[in-house]
Amino acid sequence: LWRLFRDWASHEFDSAKDMHTKLSQLDRRNVLGVGQLTLDVWTESLSKLGWDEGCEDELFEAFEDVRGGGKDGKRHLTPINLKWIDIEARRRKKKDMAKEKALQYKKRPGRKRMGNGQP
């Protein structure tokens, strides 16, 4: 589950702040911009963005701050809880750049192919 979510999220978001912003802005109750990323908002927003593997509650709890909710007592996630996406997004970008470079190298004219014992 973690591997699936990590891969999906690294395609959807560029950073922890980006993830928090996009997910909280999808809240239908949010009229002022970026709101709190509560469990209800998290579950609804992931679904809207295409996450269909389920287990949203477990993922939320895994990222949740162990100290519990915010000042209002509600449980929510902050960009700090989502810092792992910064690493995953950088990893994804490097991987994509390497793939692109390899494709460009293969397409380069005049490139001699190696194989069958020939130089």
N, C-alpha and C positions, 0 to 999 in steps of 0.2 A: 504494500500500500504506500509506504513512504517513498519508494523509488518512483512509482507512478505519479504520485502527487508532486514530487520534486521536479520531475521531468515536465509535467504539465505546467506547473507554476513558472518554471524558467522560460517557457515559451510565451507565457501570458504577461509576465511582469518584468520590469527592468531593475527594480530595487525594492527594498522593504517599504520605503515611503510610497513608491508607485503602487505596490500591492495594497497597502493600507488605504490609500486614496481611492483607487478604483473600486475596491470592495465596499468601502463605506459610502461612496457616492451612489451606488446602486440601490441603496436603501430607499424604498418608496416613501418612508416617513421623513426622510432627510430633505429639508427644504432650504437649509442654510449652507450647503456645501459639504465639507468633510465632517462626518459625525463619528460616533463611537462604533467600533467594530465589535458588537456583541455577538453572542452565539447565534441569535436569530438572524441578524444581518449577515454574518459569516455564511451560514447555511444557505440562505436565499441568494446571496450574491455569487457564491461559487457555482450554484446551479445555473444562474443566468449567464455566467461566463463559459459554461460548457463542461464543468466538472461533473461527470456522471458515474463515478466509481463509488459514491457513497462515503460513509464513515466520517462525515463532516464533524460530528460531535467529538469523536476520538482525536481528530486532527486539531480541533480547537483546543481541547484539553492538553494536548501535547505541547502546544505553543503558549498556552496561557501562563501568565505570571503566577508563580506559586503563592504570592501574597494575597491573591484573590482580586476582588473588584476594585473599581475606582472609588473616587470620593462619594459617589452616589450609591455605592454598594453593588452596582451591576458588574458582572464579569465582562471584561472586554480585552481585546488585543490592541497593542500599540505597535508602531514601526519597530521598536526595540525587540518585541517578541518575534518579529519576522525577519531579523537580520540575516538569517540563513539564506534568504533569497538573494542577497547581494552576492554571496559566494557562488551560488548556483547560476545566477545570471552571467557573471563573469566567466565561469566555466563554459557555459553554453555558447557565449560569444567567441571564445577562443576555439572551441570545437568547430563552430560554423566557419570561422575564418580559415582554419586548417583545411577543412573540406573544400572550401572555395579555392584556396591556393593549390591544392592537389588537382582539382578539376582544370584550373588554368594551365597547370604544368602539363597535364595530359593533352590538352588541346593545342599546345604551343607548336607552331609549324617548324619543321626541320629537326624535331626531336628524334633522335635515333632510338629505336627500340632494342632492348636487350632480350636475348632468349635464344634457344636452340643452339647454344654454344657459339654464337656469332657476336662480335663486338658491337 
